[in-house]
Amino acid sequence: MHAFVSAAIAHIHEFNPQDLANTAWAVANIRMRDNQLMHFISAEIRGKLTKFEGSDFSSTAWAFSTLEVDAGPLLTAISSEVLHKLSSLGWQQLGTLADLDLPCQSMVES
């Protein structure tokens, strides 16, 4: 896992939105708490958030919520971007986002 984390951090700037979302999801799915990796993922996401689409939002928000890392500013930024792209999100993404107690929850539910 140390090799994975080191490689991910070394190349994180090359990741596209889906790569970032998938990496965050994979880390959360195996319940691997690595604050340094999640910090790097979060920082990279903030610079690419306007390029996120569909499941990029729900996977990322789910991952950070599941790991319970300090990601309040990131989740707020995700919520804001979700509101801009709300009409383009599918039911599955909306369902996941609605369950995460994000600032956009009421708009997502409606």
Summary of the structure (lengths in Angstrom):
residues: 110
radius of gyration: 13.1
end to end distance: 40.5
largest distance: 43.2
contacts: 320
relative contact order: 0.14
helix: 78%
strand: 0%
